[in-house]
Amino acid sequence: MPRIMKDHSAASLALLAALLAVGSAISAAQAAPAVHAARATDSLKDGDIVFHTSRSAQSVAVQRATGSRYSHMGIVLLRNGKPYVFEAVQTVRYTPLAQWAARGSGGHYVAKRLRNADTLLTPGAVARLRAGTSDFEGRPYDLTFEWSDKRIYCSELVWKLYQRALGVRIGELQKIREFNLNDPAVRAKMRERYGDKVPMDEPVISPVAMFDSPLLRTVETR
């Protein structure tokens, strides 16, 4: 991948974070379609990971920067037997699965599960995942894509929950310089919003890195 001059590329990290944040925030605010929204399903289990495409204009730039169809994700945890998505949007919170799915483009989503979930996701492991949510719930969205817990973005949330609760790293961390920074829409947003004050070597986990992880298998597509 071509190396980008520091004064142009440094802005891309904050750009990508903000695009994800704004895309998720706008998606969260949109009303669910009455007819086409995906319905909640009884087949999903604790620990499943769900992906969808935000319906915001900013989602296009996110997709181009990361090379992914999907621009938002979360982890499924059951509450009173009903599936909820623990996600990072304006703040980290639980959202009913049906409501979460309806925010995505066409109500479409893909659910994935650990390949060895039957042995790894024991009741104790699920309890640790649940306990780990308390470290993040209510935290604001990370507009600067920093690898800290003060603010959290969507894929960072799920990655850290699994890594800390189970010691499982789903997807390889990257540096922002590894993303596609040459797209005109991405470059325009960089110049518009962020200047040159973002570290290009900051660790980043993207939705597509987790989606493509060989540790996961697809269990549902809607």
QUITA-V467993 format. One record per residue. PHI is phi as a letter, one per 20 degrees, with the letter a starting at -180 (none if undefined). NEAR is the number of other C-alpha atoms within 8 Angstrom. Layout:
PHI/NEAR, PHI/NEAR
//
This chain:
none/3, f/3, e/5, d/8, g/6, g/7, f/8, d/12, e/12, f/13, f/15, f/16, f/13, f/12, g/14, f/11, f/13, f/11, f/12, f/14, f/14, f/10, f/15, f/13, f/10, f/10, g/12, f/9, e/6, f/7, f/5, f/8, f/8, f/5, d/4, e/8, f/13, f/10, e/7, f/7, c/6, e/6, e/4, f/9, c/9, g/8, n/11, f/13, d/12, d/13, c/14, b/14, d/13, f/14, e/11, e/11, f/7, f/10, f/14, f/8, f/11, f/13, f/12, f/11, f/12, d/10, m/8, d/10, f/6, d/12, d/15, b/13, b/13, a/15, d/12, e/16, c/13, e/10, c/7, l/4, n/5, d/8, f/15, c/12, d/14, e/12, b/13, d/14, c/14, g/9, c/10, f/15, a/10, e/8, c/10, g/10, g/12, f/10, f/9, f/11, f/14, f/15, f/14, f/14, g/10, m/7, m/13, e/14, b/12, c/12, d/13, c/13, b/12, g/9, f/7, d/7, g/8, f/6, e/6, e/7, e/11, f/8, g/6, f/7, f/11, f/11, f/8, f/10, f/13, f/9, f/8, f/11, f/9, f/7, f/6, d/11, g/9, n/7, f/10, f/12, f/13, e/13, e/10, d/10, l/12, e/9, e/8, c/6, e/6, f/7, c/11, c/16, d/15, f/13, f/13, f/12, g/13, f/11, g/12, f/8, g/11, f/13, f/11, e/9, e/11, c/9, m/7, d/8, d/8, e/11, n/11, e/8, f/9, c/8, d/11, g/12, f/11, e/7, e/8, f/10, d/11, e/6, f/9, g/6, f/7, f/14, f/11, f/8, f/10, g/13, f/10, f/7, d/7, c/12, m/11, c/10, d/7, d/10, f/7, f/11, d/7, f/9, f/10, c/12, d/13, d/10, g/14, f/10, f/12, f/12, g/10, e/8, f/9, f/5, f/7, d/11, c/9, f/9, d/8, a/7, c/8, c/7
//
